[in-house]
Amino acid sequence: MFCVPSSEIGAIMNITKGGLVLFSANSNSSCMELSKRIAERLGVEMGKVQVYQEPNRETRVQIQESVRGKDVFIIQTVSKDVNTTIMELLIMVYACKTSCAKSIIGVIPYFPYSKQCKMRKRGSIVSKLLASMMCKAGLTHLITMDLHQKEIQGFFNIPVDNLRASPFLLQYIQEEIPDYRNAVIVAKSPASAKRAQSFAERLRLGIAVIHGEAQDAESDMVDGRHSPPTAKNVAAIHPSLEIPMLIPKEKPPITVVGDVGGRIAIIVDDIIDDVDSFLAAAETLKERGAYKIFVMATHGLLSSDAPRLIEESAIDEVVVTNTIPHEIQKLQCPKIKTVDISMILSEAIRRIHNGESMSYLFRNIGLDD
């Protein structure tokens, strides 16, 4: 879908003449597959670097070629050890900065800690902290994909390109689900309704929303409004103030807004990690008459027992992109399928390096997408 015009092929083959260096910051070899795919599409060799853990678990980075005056692209896919992944990235960015690189662009398809982007009681906005650390280390530009909240871009004081995986997932639906015209796009909660609406409008399909499920961790109850300590007694409040009490929420019984009877149900979301909510949604859709259930998500974290639970569930297929390596999970669960997004990442790298417009990669994307 994001093909490079034939007139630009020569530029791609000679891209290294302009001073581009492509690094992978992962010490885990299983996380380097995406980097190799991107390098292959660009027609360049991966930069020479050593990233490893000392016996005391400290991270060490040794860059083994000159980066002076060059555009350095550091590809970092998140492993299960997310904190080590972050340190690998920060140390490599700082190493390139102190080696006089012209620009340092981070290619981080899945931005870690992106769910911690709101104040929760007496917690902190960790994604803001991580953004500040990256900028302080020396990052000059960020390429990422489907941020959990688009507002995370505002945490950075550098340019951020938030690419979309939806064109690849839409293409998968059209090509791999033969009777997709009999499908309905499902939001497993009202919070996912915008994403579901975007898919439904592009595929010219109906939409259904599941409402009344168990409250998840990103509701209004934990957005910081409860952070001030409660008064120990009524006398602590000024007698002239009569602050009205907010009525507590009460979840209604689970309902499905929309018809899924005799249809294929396609649940869409940005992240699939803890699969309990997806399993509950699948059971509800089966009870309402859906005969096939697909789950489409950009980032497949699939933590802990997720592969086993999916294999034993009513879900027929889970489709995720390769922003996060999940080959082990695929061996545990044949229902998990992968869509390759290296094409759009490599094209973004090429355009940034050549100083070309990025708008081509965002065509037909509205403010609500």
C-alpha positions as CSV (number, residue, x, y, z in Angstrom):
1,M,0.0,0.0,0.0
2,F,2.9,2.3,0.7
3,C,4.9,1.5,-2.4
4,V,8.0,3.6,-3.4
5,P,7.7,5.1,-6.9
6,S,10.1,3.6,-9.4
7,S,11.8,7.0,-9.9
8,E,13.0,6.8,-6.3
9,I,14.5,3.4,-6.4
10,G,17.9,4.8,-7.4
11,A,17.8,7.1,-4.4
12,I,17.1,4.2,-2.1
13,M,20.0,2.1,-3.5
14,N,22.4,5.0,-3.0
15,I,21.0,6.2,0.3
16,T,24.3,5.6,2.3
17,K,26.1,8.2,0.1
18,G,24.1,10.8,1.9
19,G,25.5,9.8,5.3
20,L,22.8,7.5,6.8
21,V,23.6,5.0,9.6
22,L,21.1,2.4,10.7
23,F,21.6,0.8,14.2
24,S,19.6,-1.7,16.2
25,A,19.8,-1.0,19.9
26,N,18.6,-4.4,21.0
27,S,21.0,-6.8,22.8
28,N,18.3,-9.5,22.4
29,S,18.7,-11.1,18.9
30,S,15.0,-12.0,18.7
31,C,14.2,-8.3,18.6
32,M,16.4,-7.6,15.6
33,E,14.1,-9.1,12.9
34,L,12.3,-5.9,12.2
35,S,15.6,-3.9,12.0
36,K,16.9,-6.4,9.4
37,R,13.7,-6.1,7.3
38,I,14.0,-2.3,7.3
39,A,17.6,-2.4,6.3
40,E,16.8,-4.8,3.5
41,R,14.1,-2.6,2.1
42,L,16.4,0.4,2.2
43,G,19.2,-1.5,0.6
44,V,21.7,-0.6,3.4
45,E,23.8,-2.6,5.9
46,M,23.1,-2.5,9.6
47,G,25.6,-0.3,11.4
48,K,28.3,-2.0,13.5
49,V,27.5,-1.8,17.2
50,Q,27.8,-4.0,20.2
51,V,25.1,-3.9,22.8
52,Y,25.4,-6.3,25.8
53,Q,24.8,-6.7,29.5
54,E,27.7,-6.8,31.9
55,P,27.7,-9.5,34.6
56,N,26.4,-6.9,37.1
57,R,23.4,-6.3,34.7
58,E,24.7,-2.9,33.5
59,T,24.2,-2.1,29.9
60,R,27.2,-1.4,27.7
61,V,27.1,0.1,24.1
62,Q,30.1,0.1,21.8
63,I,29.7,1.9,18.5
64,Q,32.2,0.4,16.0
65,E,32.1,2.9,13.2
66,S,32.1,6.7,12.7
67,V,28.8,8.6,13.0
68,R,30.3,12.1,12.8
69,G,28.1,14.4,10.7
70,K,25.7,11.6,9.8
71,D,21.9,10.9,10.2
72,V,21.7,8.1,12.7
73,F,18.5,6.0,12.9
74,I,18.2,3.8,16.0
75,I,15.6,1.1,15.7
76,Q,14.4,-0.2,19.1
77,T,11.8,-2.9,19.5
78,V,10.6,-3.5,23.0
79,S,11.4,-6.8,24.5
80,K,9.8,-8.4,27.6
81,D,12.5,-6.7,29.7
82,V,11.2,-3.3,28.9
83,N,13.5,-1.4,31.4
84,T,16.6,-2.9,29.8
85,T,15.3,-1.9,26.4
86,I,14.9,1.7,27.5
87,M,18.4,1.8,28.9
88,E,19.9,0.3,25.7
89,L,18.2,3.1,23.7
90,L,19.2,5.9,26.0
91,I,22.8,4.9,26.2
92,M,23.1,4.4,22.4
93,V,21.4,7.8,21.8
94,Y,23.9,9.5,24.2
95,A,26.8,7.6,22.6
96,C,25.8,8.9,19.2
97,K,25.4,12.5,20.6
98,T,28.9,12.5,22.1
99,S,30.3,11.1,18.8
100,C,29.0,14.2,17.0
101,A,26.2,12.6,14.9
102,K,24.4,15.2,12.8
103,S,20.9,14.0,13.9
104,I,19.7,11.1,16.0
105,I,16.3,9.7,15.0
106,G,14.7,7.0,17.2
107,V,12.5,4.4,15.5
108,I,10.4,3.0,18.3
109,P,7.3,1.3,16.8
110,Y,5.8,0.6,20.2
111,F,6.4,3.4,22.7
112,P,6.9,1.8,26.1
113,Y,4.9,3.0,29.2
114,S,2.4,4.6,26.8
115,K,-0.5,3.4,29.0
116,Q,0.9,5.4,31.9
117,C,0.1,8.7,30.2
118,K,-2.5,10.0,32.8
119,M,-2.2,10.9,36.4
120,R,-3.5,8.1,38.6
121,K,-4.1,9.0,42.2
122,R,-0.6,9.6,43.7
123,G,1.2,8.0,40.8
124,S,3.0,9.8,38.0
125,I,2.8,10.3,34.2
126,V,5.6,7.9,33.3
127,S,5.4,8.4,29.6
128,K,6.2,12.1,30.1
129,L,9.2,11.2,32.2
130,L,10.4,8.8,29.4
131,A,9.9,11.4,26.7
132,S,12.0,13.9,28.8
133,M,14.8,11.3,29.2
134,M,14.9,10.6,25.5
135,C,15.2,14.3,24.6
136,K,17.8,14.9,27.3
137,A,19.9,11.9,26.0
138,G,20.1,13.6,22.6
139,L,17.2,12.3,20.5
140,T,16.3,14.8,17.7
141,H,13.3,13.1,16.1
142,L,11.0,10.2,16.9
143,I,9.2,7.8,14.6
144,T,6.6,5.7,16.3
145,M,3.3,3.9,15.5
146,D,-0.2,4.1,17.0
147,L,0.6,5.8,20.3
148,H,-1.9,4.7,22.9
149,Q,-2.9,8.4,23.3
150,K,-2.1,10.8,20.5
151,E,-1.5,13.5,23.2
152,I,1.8,11.8,24.1
153,Q,3.3,13.6,21.2
154,G,3.0,16.8,23.3
155,F,5.3,15.3,25.9
156,F,8.3,15.7,23.5
157,N,10.0,19.0,22.5
158,I,11.2,17.3,19.3
159,P,9.3,16.3,16.1
160,V,7.2,13.1,16.5
161,D,5.8,11.1,13.5
162,N,3.0,8.9,14.8
163,L,2.5,6.5,11.9
164,R,-0.6,4.3,11.5
165,A,-0.8,0.6,11.1
166,S,-4.5,0.6,10.1
167,P,-3.9,0.5,6.3
168,F,-2.0,-2.8,6.7
169,L,-4.7,-4.2,9.0
170,L,-7.5,-3.1,6.6
171,Q,-5.6,-4.7,3.8
172,Y,-5.4,-8.0,5.8
173,I,-9.2,-7.9,6.4
174,Q,-9.9,-7.4,2.7
175,E,-7.5,-10.0,1.4
176,E,-7.5,-12.7,4.1
177,I,-11.2,-12.8,5.3
178,P,-13.1,-13.9,2.2
179,D,-16.6,-13.0,3.4
180,Y,-15.6,-9.8,5.3
181,R,-18.6,-8.0,3.7
182,N,-20.7,-10.0,6.2
183,A,-18.6,-8.6,9.1
184,V,-19.2,-6.0,11.7
185,I,-16.5,-4.0,13.4
186,V,-16.7,-4.2,17.2
187,A,-15.4,-1.9,19.9
188,K,-15.0,-3.9,23.1
189,S,-15.7,-0.8,25.2
190,P,-17.0,2.7,24.5
191,A,-13.4,4.0,24.7
192,S,-12.5,2.0,21.6
193,A,-15.5,3.3,19.6
194,K,-13.6,5.9,17.6
195,R,-11.1,3.4,16.3
196,A,-13.9,0.9,15.4
197,Q,-15.8,3.7,13.6
198,S,-12.7,4.5,11.6
199,F,-12.3,0.9,10.5
200,A,-16.0,0.5,9.7
201,E,-16.2,3.7,7.6
202,R,-13.3,2.7,5.5
203,L,-14.6,-0.9,4.9
204,R,-18.2,0.3,4.5
205,L,-19.3,-2.0,7.3
206,G,-21.5,-1.8,10.4
207,I,-20.3,-1.1,13.9
208,A,-21.2,-2.6,17.3
209,V,-20.1,-1.5,20.7
210,I,-20.0,-3.6,23.9
211,H,-21.1,-1.6,26.9
212,G,-21.2,-2.5,30.6
213,E,-18.1,-4.7,30.9
214,A,-15.9,-4.6,34.0
215,Q,-14.4,-1.2,34.5
216,D,-10.8,-1.0,33.2
217,A,-7.8,0.7,34.7
218,E,-8.1,3.8,32.4
219,S,-11.5,5.0,33.6
220,D,-12.2,8.4,35.1
221,M,-11.9,6.9,38.6
222,V,-8.1,6.9,38.3
223,D,-7.4,10.0,36.2
224,G,-6.1,12.0,39.1
225,R,-9.4,13.5,40.4
226,H,-9.1,11.5,43.6
227,S,-5.5,12.4,44.3
228,P,-6.1,15.1,47.0
229,P,-6.4,13.5,50.4
230,T,-9.9,13.3,51.8
231,A,-10.9,15.3,54.8
232,K,-10.6,13.4,58.0
233,N,-13.7,15.1,59.5
234,V,-16.5,17.5,58.4
235,A,-15.0,20.2,60.7
236,A,-11.9,20.4,58.4
237,I,-14.1,21.9,55.7
238,H,-15.2,25.5,55.9
239,P,-18.8,25.6,57.2
240,S,-19.8,28.1,54.4
241,L,-18.8,25.6,51.6
242,E,-21.3,23.0,50.5
243,I,-19.4,21.1,47.7
244,P,-21.8,18.8,45.9
245,M,-20.9,15.1,46.0
246,L,-20.4,13.4,42.6
247,I,-22.8,10.5,42.2
248,P,-20.8,7.2,41.9
249,K,-20.9,5.4,38.6
250,E,-22.9,2.1,38.4
251,K,-22.1,-0.2,35.5
252,P,-25.1,-1.5,33.6
253,P,-25.5,-5.1,32.6
254,I,-23.4,-6.1,29.5
255,T,-25.1,-5.1,26.4
256,V,-24.1,-5.0,22.7
257,V,-25.2,-1.9,20.8
258,G,-25.5,-3.2,17.2
259,D,-26.5,-6.4,15.5
260,V,-23.8,-9.2,15.4
261,G,-26.2,-12.1,14.8
262,G,-25.0,-14.4,12.0
263,R,-22.1,-12.0,11.3
264,I,-18.3,-12.1,11.5
265,A,-17.2,-9.9,14.5
266,I,-13.9,-8.1,14.1
267,I,-12.7,-6.5,17.4
268,V,-10.2,-3.7,16.9
269,D,-7.9,-2.1,19.4
270,D,-4.4,-0.6,19.6
271,I,-2.8,-2.9,22.1
272,I,-3.5,-6.5,23.1
273,D,-1.7,-7.5,26.3
274,D,-3.9,-8.8,29.1
275,V,-6.4,-10.7,27.1
276,D,-9.2,-11.0,29.7
277,S,-11.3,-8.2,28.3
278,F,-10.9,-9.6,24.7
279,L,-12.0,-13.1,25.9
280,A,-15.0,-11.6,27.7
281,A,-16.0,-9.7,24.6
282,A,-15.6,-12.8,22.5
283,E,-17.9,-14.8,24.8
284,T,-20.5,-12.0,24.7
285,L,-20.4,-11.8,20.9
286,K,-20.8,-15.6,20.6
287,E,-23.8,-15.5,22.8
288,R,-25.3,-12.8,20.6
289,G,-24.9,-15.0,17.5
290,A,-21.5,-14.0,15.9
291,Y,-20.2,-17.1,14.1
292,K,-16.5,-16.0,13.7
293,I,-14.5,-13.6,15.9
294,F,-11.3,-11.9,14.9
295,V,-9.1,-9.5,17.0
296,M,-7.1,-6.9,15.2
297,A,-4.5,-4.8,17.1
298,T,-1.3,-2.9,16.3
299,H,0.8,-3.9,19.2
300,G,0.8,-7.6,20.3
301,L,2.4,-7.6,23.8
302,L,0.6,-10.9,24.6
303,S,2.0,-11.2,28.1
304,S,2.1,-14.1,30.5
305,D,-0.6,-16.8,29.6
306,A,-2.1,-14.8,26.8
307,P,-1.3,-17.4,24.0
308,R,-2.8,-20.3,26.0
309,L,-5.9,-18.3,26.9
310,I,-6.4,-17.3,23.2
311,E,-6.0,-20.8,22.0
312,E,-8.6,-22.1,24.5
313,S,-11.0,-19.2,23.8
314,A,-13.9,-18.5,21.3
315,I,-11.6,-16.2,19.3
316,D,-10.8,-17.6,15.8
317,E,-7.8,-15.4,15.0
318,V,-5.7,-12.7,16.5
319,V,-3.9,-10.4,14.0
320,V,-1.1,-8.1,15.2
321,T,1.8,-6.3,13.5
322,N,5.5,-6.9,14.1
323,T,6.1,-3.7,16.1
324,I,6.9,-6.1,19.0
325,P,8.5,-9.6,18.5
326,H,6.1,-12.4,19.3
327,E,7.5,-15.5,17.6
328,I,7.4,-17.5,20.8
329,Q,3.8,-16.7,21.3
330,K,3.0,-17.8,17.8
331,L,4.5,-21.2,18.4
332,Q,2.3,-21.5,21.5
333,C,-0.8,-20.4,19.7
334,P,-1.4,-20.9,15.9
335,K,-4.3,-18.5,16.0
336,I,-1.9,-15.5,16.2
337,K,-1.0,-14.0,12.8
338,T,1.5,-11.3,11.9
339,V,1.3,-8.3,9.5
340,D,4.6,-6.8,8.5
341,I,4.8,-3.0,8.8
342,S,8.5,-2.6,7.9
343,M,7.5,-1.0,4.6
344,I,6.1,2.2,6.1
345,L,8.9,2.5,8.7
346,S,11.6,2.2,5.9
347,E,9.8,4.7,3.8
348,A,9.6,7.1,6.8
349,I,13.3,6.7,7.3
350,R,14.0,7.4,3.6
351,R,11.9,10.5,3.5
352,I,13.3,12.0,6.7
353,H,16.9,11.4,5.5
354,N,16.2,12.9,2.1
355,G,14.3,15.9,3.6
356,E,11.1,14.9,1.8
357,S,7.6,15.5,3.0
358,M,6.0,13.0,5.4
359,S,2.4,13.9,4.3
360,Y,2.3,11.0,1.9
361,L,2.3,8.6,4.8
362,F,-0.6,10.4,6.5
363,R,-3.0,10.7,3.5
364,N,-6.7,10.2,4.3
365,I,-6.0,10.3,8.0
366,G,-8.3,12.6,9.9
367,L,-8.0,14.2,13.3
368,D,-10.1,11.5,14.9
369,D,-8.0,8.6,13.5
